C-alpha cells in the first residue's frame, strides 16, 4: 500500500490530516505503510496528479474520498464530517475508508 498526501502551503490542514492518517493506518493494521507528502507549487503540478484540493489523501494512487472532482487550482479542500464541513476528514472517517479498501 502507498499513502500520499497532496497539499499546498496555504492550507494548514495537511499536517493534521497526516497525523490522523498515520493513526488510522496504525489502527487498521497498516502501521508499516509510510506516508509521503507532496507539496504542489503550481497549477501545472496539480494538473498532473489526482488533486481535489488540499489535502488530498491518495491510497495506491486513488483518492481515499473520491469527490468526482479534480482541480488544478491551488485551493483548500472541504470534507463532510459528522460535525459539519471541515478541512480534513476525521480519524474515524479515515479508518472506515481504509477498512472499506481491504
Buried (B, 14 or more C-beta within 10 A) or exposed (E): EEBBBBBBEEBBBBBEBBEBBBBBBEBBEBEEBEBEBBEBEEEEBBEEBBBBBBBBBBBEEEBBBEBEEBBBEBBBBBBEBEEEEBBBBBBEBBBEBBEEEE
